[in-house]
Amino acid sequence: MAQINATTRLGAFVASAAEAELAAEIAVKAAICLLDSLGLALASRDEPTATAARAMTTDVAPSSRSARIWASGKHVPLSEAVLANGIAVHAHFQDDTDHDSWTHPGSLISPVVVCLGEARDAPLRVVLNALTAGYATLKWLGAGESVARGLIGRGVRTSPTFGTIAAAAAGAAALGLDSLKATSAVAIAASTTGGTLEPVRCGSDEWRVQNGRAAHGGFIAAELAARGVQGAPDALEGPKGFLRSLGGLDRTPETWLKNPDPATMIGVMAKPFATLGDNMSAVIAASLLNRDGIDLARTRRITVTIWRPYTEYPGTSFKGPFTSIVQTQASTAFAVAAMLRYGRLDYEMGAEHQRDPEILALVEKTTVLPDDVGTHLDATVEVETDDGGRYRRIAREAPRTLVFQDEARATEVFEARMVRSGFPSGAASQLAAEVFASARNGGAMPIRALLDRVTSFQGENR
């Protein structure tokens, strides 16, 4: 009998996930995450890294080995579609967040399951099952942050490092692999994964590529396993395996002694603003202050209090000079200042306002303090003015659906992104309603039909 270890446990879970019956709540959450990824891929159409990735692809006729690039509708080889779509979803740094693994699942999982689903003419149910398996795998790998923190402490970026394994799990589920082959898929991925934090720290571009490469690597691992390639039996926990070599940990996490739980994806958070997930709560608090109409011209001091691990993440403490978009997206002070000044924080803000004198003046007046009591959901922003006024807001005062989206909020966000991408008003909302209805009622909608709709209204933007 094969040894039951973390690697085989994960493989067995993945094999069973393909045929699992998802609770309606989980299926709808999976659909919310799917629409988030599709909308982001179209929204980032003009981002240079996403554009470069599309330019590298090869036009082919539709077939069982091709899939569409979501931002253009062009059919390309399956592996190229996974890579290009993964880069596009991550390109604006606004894809969703799983806290336990410190990852952005949308750019890691959705490209694999949607592209495979399209190539295999699968119904929505198969795609949502595989997507859920991938998301649950990410949270399981993070092990309540313990493994995630181990990676981060060694300069290893969690998204592309966990991501290859989770993408392989999702791919194995989408392909319907049995337990042995699914185990090999996650093992191959665990032995071929990785990515460093240096791009985020310094503000270069390749962090966008990291998640696309992880999705691509997971897809390749699943395809190889499907064809009989064997992975290391103890790839996750072995003496020279993932946990010890990359995470620097010598004890198997307690959570790895149990199966991943599909219901944990309910806790995945959307990113309403284009900034590091570390900054999200602080920016939410700043958005509430912006609505209060404070006279920023009289600002004397801004104090931001956020969860201590976020203050220690590479790039968050940077206060300029800003010479790249990702420096502005990583900087807590810039993100808060931009939100206080303009009441928005999108990709264009980081691109167009790097030298904005009003933002930079507020950045100089900003102090970020670590919080050892609260959680990742807690942050406060306080503005002191020259006349002695103090204005303070707490992130938890904002509507919960801002980050934990329900159908209405997800539809609103999807509609806004798709209208900007060429959809007529109301068309995306109608499509979202149909996707949610299908998710609740067995997922019979063909994934190809969904993609036909997503790529049908792009006109001159193609």
N, C-alpha and C positions, 0 to 999 in steps of 0.2 A: 504494500500500500504506500502511495506517495506521502511524503512527509507533509503535514499540515503546518505551513508557516505563513508569513504575511503574503508572500508572493502567490502561493497556491490559493490562499484564502481570497485574495483579490480576484484571481482568475476565475474561481468558482462563482463569486458574486457576479462578475461581469457576464458569465455564461447564462446565469439564471435571469439577469436583468432584461435580456432581450425579449423574453416572453412574459415578464411581470405585468400584472394589471395595476396601473397607477391609480391611486386615489384621485378623485377629480381635482382636489386642491393642488396636488403635486403636478398633475398634468397641465393645469392652467398656469401654474408658476413656470413650468418648463416652456410653455408657449410665450409667456411674457419675456423670458430670457431670449428666446429665439427671435422674437420681433425686435427686441433691443439690438441684437447683433446685426440683423438685416438692415435696420435703419441707420446704424452707425457706419456700416460699410458704404452705404450710399452717401451719407453726409460727408465722409472723408475723401470723396472722389478726387478732389483736386490737391490733396496733401501730397507733397513731392515723393515721399517714400512709397505711398500707395500707388501713385502714378508710375513710378519706376518699376514696381513689381508687376503691374499690368503690362508694361511695355516689354517685359521679358518673356511673356507667355506666347504660346503658339496657337494660332487659329486652327480649329479642327471641326469636322462635321459632328453633329450630335451622335453619341453612341453610348454603349454601356461602359466605356472607359473615358468618358468626358463629363464635364460639369461646367456650369456657367460661372463667370465672374459676375458677382451681384451688381457691381457698380456700372457694368457695361452691357450685360446680357450676352457677352461673347462666350462661345463654347471653346474650352481649352482642355488639354489632357487633365485627367482627374487630379493628379498630384499637384499640378501647377495651379489649379483652381483652389485647392486647399491652402496652399501657401499664399497666394495673392489675396484671397478673402480673409485669411487670418491677419495679415498685415493691415488690411483696410479696417477691420473691426477695431484694432488696437491703435490705429494711427492718431486719433485725437485724444488718447488717454482717458476715454470716457466709458469704456466697457465695464461691465458690472464687477463686483468685488465679493470674494469669499474671505471672511476675516480669518478663520482658523488656519488657512493655508497662505494667506497674504497673496492671493492670486486674482487674476482677471479671467474668469472662466469663459466668458463669451467669445473671446478671440482664440481660445485654445480648443474649445469643444464644438461650438456651432459649425465652424467651417468643415470639420471632419464629417459630422453626422448629416449635415444638409447636403454636402457634395456626394457622399456615398448614397444617401437617400435618393437624390436625383438620378444618379447613374443607374441605380437598381430599381427605379420607378417604385419606390416604397411609399406607403401611406404615412400620414403625419404621425400616427401611433408609433411606428418603428423609430422615427426620428426623435420623438419626445422620450421614448424609453431609453434610447442610446444616449441622448443628451443628459437625462437624469443620472444615468450610470456614471457618466464622465464628471458631472458636478459633484456627485456623492463621493467619488474617488478622490477628487481634489481635497475636500474637507477631511476625509479619512487620512490622507497622506499628511496633511498639516498637523494632525494629532493635537487638536486644541492649542495650536501655535508652537508646541514643543519642538517639532521637527522644523517647522518654518523658521523659528528663531535660531535654531542651529545653523541653518543654511545662511540666513542673513548675517549672522555673526562672522561667518567665514567669507563674506563678500559675494555670496552666491545669490542670484536673483531667483525668487521662488516661482514666479509665473512660468518662465520657460523651463524650469527644472522639474517641478511637479507636473508642469503642463504636458510634457511629452508622454509621461506615464498615463495621465488622465485621458489624453487624446487617444492613446492606444486602447485604453479601456473602452472608451466610447466607440472607437472604430471596430473593436472586436464585437461589441454588442450590436452595432449596426450590421455587421457581416454575419451575425448569428453563429459565432465560433463556439465550439464546445469548450469544456472546462480546460482541457489540456492545451488547446491552441490559444485560448484566451490568456492562460497563464504565461505562455511563451510570448504573447504580444506585450503584456505589461513588463515582462522580464527583459525583452529586447529593448524596450523603451527606457527602462531603468538603467540599462547599461550604456545607453547612447545619448543621454540627456545632459543638459547644463546650460548655464548662462550667468554672466557676472553682473554686478551692480554698477560697474564703472560707467556705462553710458548714462544712467540716471544721475549719477553723482556729478558728472562733468557736463552733461547737457548735449551729448552727441545724438545721432539719429538711429543707431542700430538697435536701440531698445524696441523700436516698432517692429523690427524684423524678428526679434527674439521669439515673440509669441507666435508669429506666423510659422517660423521654423519649428517650433515645438509642435504645433498642430500638424505640420507636414511630417515631422519625425514620428509622431504617434500614428499617423495614417500609414506610413511606411512600415512601422513595426507590426501593425495589425495585418497588413497585406502580406508581409513576409511570413508571419505566423500562420495565416490561412493557407499558405503554400508549403507548410511543413518545416519551416526554419525553427529551430529550437532555441529558446532563451535559457539563461542560467537559472537553475532550479531555486536558488536562494538569492536572487538578484537584489532584493530589497534589504535583507538582513545579514547576508553572508559576511565573512571576515573582511572581504574586499568589496563589499556591495555598497548600495546606495546610501544606506543609513550611516554607516561608519565613514565611508570615503568622502561623501559630499556634505553630510550633516554633522560630522564629527561627534556622533553619539554612539554609545556602546550598549545601550539598553533598548529593547524593543518597546515602543510606547504601548500603554494599556489599550488604547483605542484600536491598535492594530491586531489585538487578540479577538476582536469582534468584527462582524461584517460592516461594510459601509451602510449607511442608512439613507435611502432615497429621500426621506422626509426632511433631511437636513438642508436640502436646497431651498426650502422655504425661507431660510435666513439669509440667502444671498441678497446683497444690497445693490441697487442701481446707483449710478453716479450722475446726479443731475447737473453737475458742473465739470468742466474739462480741467481737472487738476488731479494731483495724486490723491488716492483714497485716504492717505494720512491727513490730508488737509480738509476733507469733506465736512466734518462736523464744524470746524472753525469757520469755513466759508458759509455754511448754513446759518450759523449765529450772526455772521456779518451781514447776510442777506436780510435778516430781520431788522438789524440796525439801520440798514439802508432805507427800509420802508418807513422807519421812524422819522426820517427827514432831518437828521442831524446836520448842523452847519459845520462841514468838515474844514472849512477855512480857519476855524478857530481851534482846531485840534492841537492839543499839547502832547498827549501821550495815548498810544493804543497798546493795550495789554491783551495778549491772547494766551489762554490756558488750554492746553490739550494733553492728551494721554502721553506719558513720558516716552514710550517706545516710538511714537511718531516724531518726537523732537530729535530722536537719535537716528532716524532713517536718512540715508544719503540724499542730499539735495534740499531737505526741508529747511535747514537753517541758513541757506544761501540768501544774501540780501543785495546781490549785484556786484559789479555791473552785469546787466543781463544782455547776453549776446545770442541766445537761442531760445526757441519756444519752450523747450522742455525745462530750461532753467526757471522760467516764469511759472510753469505748471508744477514744478517740484517745490518752489519756495512758498512756505507758509505765509510769510510777510507779504509777498507780492499778491498771492491769491486773496488774502483778506483785504488788502488795500484796494485791489481792483474791484472787488465786490462792494466794498463800502462806497467807492466813488461812482461806479456805473450801474450797480444793481444787476450785473450779469457777469458770467465767467465762462465764456466759450473759447473754442480754439482760436478764433480770430482775435480775441483779447490778447492772448499771449503772442500772437504774430504781429499785431499792429501797435501795441502799447508798451513795448519793452523799454522805451525811453520817455514815456509819458511823464512830464514833470510833476503832475498832481499825484499820480500813483507813487512815484519815487519819493516824493516828500513824505507821504504817509508811511512808506516802507521804513524810512529812516526813523520815524517816531514809534515804530512797532517793536515791542519786546514779546518774545514767546517764552512762556513758562511751562515747565513740565508738571503734569498732574499725576500723582501717585495713588490717588484715591478713586478717580472715575474710571471709565472704560473707554473703548474706542468710539463709542457713540456720544461721549461727553466732550463738550468744548464750550468755553465762554469767550466772548470778545467784549472788552470794555473800552470805551472812548472817553477820555478826559479832555475838557475844553478849557480855554484860557480863563473863562469866568468862573471856574470851579465846578462846572457841571460834570456829572458822571452818568454815562449811558451804557447799560450792560444788557446783553442778551445771551441766552443759553440755547444751544443747538436743539435740545429736546423740546423746546417750545414750538418748533416747526411741525407741520403735519407729518405723521409717521409715513404716509404713502409717498412722501418725497423720495425716500430711499427704499422702503419696502413697498414696492408698487402693487396696487390692485389693478383690476382690468381697466377701470376708468382712467387712472393715471398713465398706465402703459399705453393705452390707446391715444391719449392726448400727446404723449411724447412721440409716438410712432407717426401720428398724423403730421406733427410739426416738421419732423425730419423729412418725411416723404414729400410734403408740399414743396419744401426747399429743393428737393431733388427732381421736381417735374411732375409729380402727381397732381391731378386736379383736386380741389378742396373736397373733402368728404370721402374720397375713394379709399384712402388708407384706413380710415375709421371703419368703413364697411368691411374691408378685408380683415382687419383685426377682429371684428365681431364674428366673422365666419370662422376664423382660426380658433378663437376661444370656444365657440359652440362645438366645433369639431373635437377639440381637446377634451371637452366635458363628456362627449358622447361617443367615445370609441376611437376617435382619430382617423376617420376614413378618408379625409381630404388627401388627395395625391400631393406629394411635396412638389412635383413638377408643376402642378396647377398653381400652387402658391408662388413659385418662382416665376411662372408666366406673368402673373399679376404684378409682382414686384418689379420686373424688368420691362413692363409694357408701356410705361408712361414717361420714359426718360428723354425722349425727343432729342433736342440739340445737346443735352447734357451727356449723351452717351460717349 
